[in-house]
Amino acid sequence: MAARKKRSSAEVDAVLEEMLVDAYGDEEQLTALAEGIGDALDFPLDVHVVGEPLSLLAVDYDGNARRGIVARCRREDGTEDVSIYRVIGARAPKRPSARARGRTIET
């Protein structure tokens, strides 16, 4: 597998701008982000949720803004929807700084 190129902040901003160009308000922004993330990934993916190895099957926004974007994961005894923030990829990036985590996206 080829190594992924690390994107600059400007490149990430451009991708987000493209995803969110016609998304107004939280509902539309979360829906657009879920669709963009889903389109960018090849499912299933090996991930971890709270240290447990699972397979990521899909990403969706179910209309619950408090819960946010959800990840449908499969384990041996069935499937489970969890917040995307709980999912860690097999090769997770470094944890973002507090400043980056607090950043909001506005259109």
PyMOL commands that set and color helices and strands:
alter all, ss='L'
color gray80, all
select helices_A, chain A and resi 9-20+25-40+84-86+98-101
alter helices_A, ss='H'
color red, helices_A
select strands_A, chain A and resi 45-49+52-61+69-75+78-83+87-89
alter strands_A, ss='S'
color yellow, strands_A
deselect
rebuild
show_as cartoon
